[in-house]
Amino acid sequence: MSRHEIMLTGSGGQGMILASIILAQAAILENKNAAQSQSYGPEARGGKCKAELIVSDSFIRFPRVTNPTFILALTQSSLDNYTEGISGKCIVMADESLKVPYWLNPDQVIRVPVLDTARSRVGKLFTANIVAVGAINKVLNIAGWDNLKKAVLMHIPEKTEEINIKALKAGEMMLCSYQPAPSAERLLIA
């Protein structure tokens, strides 16, 4: 039985909420249970944004993340604010441009070029959330490729299918050689 309590963090406008909705949809297409929620600051763009997602093979009794097992951080403030005091069992995926706080064990941190991949490989920074979806799924195995792709296509605007699927593939390819650190490997099995 697997259960993931996931937080996707960044700033408003980076698409963290959409990313969590897509991952929840992909989990549901895989016949898993999913609960999604979000919060953000008063600013429409640029303020703090956090989306929460629980994916489980079994019933979800409480729909909010209480003990994160995975955190994505795309901004320095989100990395600093949402990782302080987390369990050593939580995996943190941080954009490689960010400075990892001293309180995090390096074995629990996966540094990935989410923003740079969206900008340089995909060609559009606004696809960073979909790049992140591909990377997260590669680590957590929430859904198979077909259901993940279907979930993306269900939630993106028309005429953006090609670039978003390119972003999804780029996110997955970023982690093709990913191997969890020995201390982190047990976290992915839970």
Beta strands, then each sheet from edge to edge (+ up, - down):
strand 1: 3-11
strand 2: 33-40
strand 3: 48-56
strand 4: 70-73
strand 5: 91-95
strand 6: 109-112
sheet 1: 2+ 3- 1+ 4+ 5+ 6+
end
